[in-house]
Amino acid sequence: MVTGISRGTIARAVDLLELDPGDVAKAVGCTPGTLKRWRRGVQDPSPRHLGQLELLDDLMHQLGEKARTRQRARAWFDSRVPALGNHRPRDIFLTGNLAHLVVYLRRLERL
């Protein structure tokens, strides 16, 4: 079962970015009910969803490393970023384009 990734990753995203689990479900491309089943270990993510969860895990890792504080991570997530087309990372996250955010964060030294 891949619940170690899904449980820990989802919990970090909810906590670090003050997200609703429904927002995480939207970003990963599943329903809130499916997300809940993953977190409880009742169901495994499909390969497509597993890919999104792995990107989410990478995003949480990169953000924690680059922002270094919860406050800085949340401020970045909700501010407009010129290098991201003046979009808020939160808006990009909700479209499910997690790879775009991961690539952006990997290029930075710090936020």
Summary of the structure (lengths in Angstrom):
residues: 111
radius of gyration: 13.3
end to end distance: 34.2
largest distance: 41.2
contacts: 323
relative contact order: 0.16
helix: 73%
strand: 2%
